[in-house]
């Protein structure tokens, strides 16, 4: 069974990943309410606590974006080489931020473009674009991907994210 280390905020922490991705051993290191700065502050401890996994998924920046913090992309980009140093062979997946309706689409697109650019700077690093799957599979009223707060994922949102993570893992961890 392949092991996946998931790092991030409440979107990672609150996922029932063992049920959503039963074919993987998930090490969930999400922390609700955390900004990218917080993750950067604990990343070495997290890495030191886990032998090299088969993949790392990094999803961070939602709270920064909602609070208007402009520097989180630089902080996130500095974490990728750290992960690579400690895990030289493992694929790193950077998940896009989700298409929250409380964030203007142009701002989200700009941030996600920069997240995608970060993946091009490190070998064996991949971008997981969650905007198209959410836009295609989450109807705002009948099958919303978000809870009423428009930030946290609904059961449907987690199912869609898990489908995309699984497809990405199958492609890169064969």
Secondary structure, 3 states (H helix, E strand, C coil): CEEEEEEECHHHHCCCHHHHCCCEEEEEEECCCCCHHHHHHHHHHHHHCCCCCCEEEEECCHHHHHHCCCCHHHHHHHHHHHHHHHCCCCEEEEECCCCCCCCCHHHHHHHHHHHHHHHCCCCCEEEECCHHHHHHHCCCCCCCCECCCCCCECHHHHHHHHHHHHHHHHHHCC
